[in-house]
Amino acid sequence: MTGRVAGKTALVTGAGSDGGLGAATARRLAEEGATVWLTDIDAAGVQARAAEIGGRARGLVHDVTSETAWDTVIAEIVAEGGGLDILVNNAGIAILRMIEALTPQDYARQMEVNMTSGFLGMRAGVAAMRAAGRGGSIINLSSVAGLVGIPGVSAYAASKAGLRLFGKAIALETAKQGIRVNSVHPGMILTGMQSVALKDNPDQFAIITAGIPMGMMGDPADVANMVLFLASDEARYVTGAEFVVDGGLTAQ
Ligand SMILES: NC(=O)c1ccc[n+]([C@@H]2O[C@H](COP(=O)([O-])OP(=O)(O)OC[C@H]3O[C@@H](n4cnc5c(N)ncnc54)[C@H](O)[C@@H]3O)[C@@H](O)[C@H]2O)c1
């Protein structure tokens, strides 16, 4: 099999949503020769996305906030494929509220799903990569909200900013073993959920895109292609870094 990630084994979390970034990333990695394991808390969704990709793509139910679920999923992947080369921490939720409306429960859940999951995933992923001794690439899906302030996005921003710096520390801890850790920061990307909302409210589309220098929202493939590069050996000297995919939004 030829391809930019041929012969590698990849795990993409949160890959069950139709038109989401995880499914698009899993598809690109599979197209470029990787054996891809899609995981999600949504059992039906993840099986459907794996079936759409076909080939060697496999779907597994996986709650990224559960330490034991991480152990089970990674053990199964390693048992079948002999190791894990690529881990994409993509699963996430967005609880967007102004400060007075943000409850401690909202805050805790936001941190658990977006940031604690990254800790658990990196810990389990690094252990598997070190055990196999062939290096690896970990890509954490942060956000432009992990770089700049946005009203109503406080807890989400904190979770994404935390993920960004957590990853940099792990990059330093694992650099000598050839395990690279980077973060990707999407701006406004047209995922399935947003396409439906925008179809019903075309005016909203104009308001959102007006603030983007390139004048358009991104496509999930734009993010998937960045993840693919970081996952591949083309990025062999790239670690502890952050990659914005936002049509110029945060350059302003
Ligand atoms: N779409 C954007 O514009 C955008 C921008 C910046 C960052 N992001 C980030 O990219 C990632 C993917 O976003 P998306 O737009 O594809 O979102 P999405 O809602 O389409 O997909 C997220 C997936 O995560 C899964 N998930 C939620 N909680 C989980 C849990 N506890 N365990 C396992 N899976 C769980 C969901 O079931 C869903 O399939 C997220 O981390 C998001 O914060 C997206």
The ligand as a MOL file (V3000), in Angstrom:
LIG
                    3D

  0  0  0     0  0            999 V3000
M  V30 BEGIN CTAB
M  V30 COUNTS 44 48 0 0 0
M  V30 BEGIN ATOM
M  V30 1 N -16.3540 22.6890 13.6890 0
M  V30 2 C -15.6540 23.7320 14.0760 0
M  V30 3 O -15.8520 24.8480 13.5650 0
M  V30 4 C -14.5750 23.5800 15.1240 0
M  V30 5 C -13.7670 24.6790 15.3850 0
M  V30 6 C -12.7580 24.5720 16.3380 0
M  V30 7 C -12.5480 23.3830 17.0140 0
M  V30 8 N -13.3600 22.3150 16.7540 0 CHG=1
M  V30 9 C -13.0850 21.0890 17.5210 0
M  V30 10 O -12.9320 19.9900 16.6350 0
M  V30 11 C -13.4430 18.7860 17.2270 0
M  V30 12 C -14.4920 18.1670 16.3120 0
M  V30 13 O -15.5190 19.1160 16.0910 0
M  V30 14 P -16.7920 18.8390 15.1340 0
M  V30 15 O -17.2280 20.1540 14.6010 0
M  V30 16 O -16.4710 17.7280 14.1990 0 CHG=-1
M  V30 17 O -17.8690 18.4150 16.2370 0
M  V30 18 P -18.9920 17.2590 16.2270 0
M  V30 19 O -19.9440 17.6290 17.3120 0
M  V30 20 O -19.5070 17.0480 14.8450 0
M  V30 21 O -18.1660 15.9560 16.6440 0
M  V30 22 C -17.7280 15.7190 17.9600 0
M  V30 23 C -17.8460 14.2230 18.2520 0
M  V30 24 O -17.3770 13.9780 19.5760 0
M  V30 25 C -18.2080 12.9810 20.1330 0
M  V30 26 N -18.1480 13.0060 21.6000 0
M  V30 27 C -18.7060 13.9160 22.4520 0
M  V30 28 N -18.4610 13.5490 23.7300 0
M  V30 29 C -17.7260 12.4100 23.6920 0
M  V30 30 C -17.1730 11.5520 24.6780 0
M  V30 31 N -17.3190 11.7830 25.9990 0
M  V30 32 N -16.4600 10.4680 24.2650 0
M  V30 33 C -16.2970 10.2110 22.9450 0
M  V30 34 N -16.8360 10.9610 21.9530 0
M  V30 35 C -17.5370 12.0580 22.3380 0
M  V30 36 C -19.6030 13.2880 19.6050 0
M  V30 37 O -20.4610 12.1540 19.7070 0
M  V30 38 C -19.2900 13.7020 18.1740 0
M  V30 39 O -19.3470 12.6040 17.2750 0
M  V30 40 C -13.9900 19.1900 18.6060 0
M  V30 41 O -13.0080 18.9360 19.5900 0
M  V30 42 C -14.2410 20.6790 18.4490 0
M  V30 43 O -14.1920 21.3470 19.6840 0
M  V30 44 C -14.3610 22.3920 15.8280 0
M  V30 END ATOM
M  V30 BEGIN BOND
M  V30 1 1 1 2
M  V30 2 2 2 3
M  V30 3 1 2 4
M  V30 4 1 4 5
M  V30 5 2 4 44
M  V30 6 2 5 6
M  V30 7 1 6 7
M  V30 8 2 7 8
M  V30 9 1 8 9
M  V30 10 1 8 44
M  V30 11 1 9 10
M  V30 12 1 9 42
M  V30 13 1 10 11
M  V30 14 1 11 12
M  V30 15 1 11 40
M  V30 16 1 12 13
M  V30 17 1 13 14
M  V30 18 2 14 15
M  V30 19 1 14 16
M  V30 20 1 14 17
M  V30 21 1 17 18
M  V30 22 2 18 19
M  V30 23 1 18 20
M  V30 24 1 18 21
M  V30 25 1 21 22
M  V30 26 1 22 23
M  V30 27 1 23 24
M  V30 28 1 23 38
M  V30 29 1 24 25
M  V30 30 1 25 26
M  V30 31 1 25 36
M  V30 32 1 26 27
M  V30 33 1 26 35
M  V30 34 2 27 28
M  V30 35 1 28 29
M  V30 36 1 29 30
M  V30 37 2 29 35
M  V30 38 1 30 31
M  V30 39 2 30 32
M  V30 40 1 32 33
M  V30 41 2 33 34
M  V30 42 1 34 35
M  V30 43 1 36 37
M  V30 44 1 36 38
M  V30 45 1 38 39
M  V30 46 1 40 41
M  V30 47 1 40 42
M  V30 48 1 42 43
M  V30 END BOND
M  V30 END CTAB
M  END
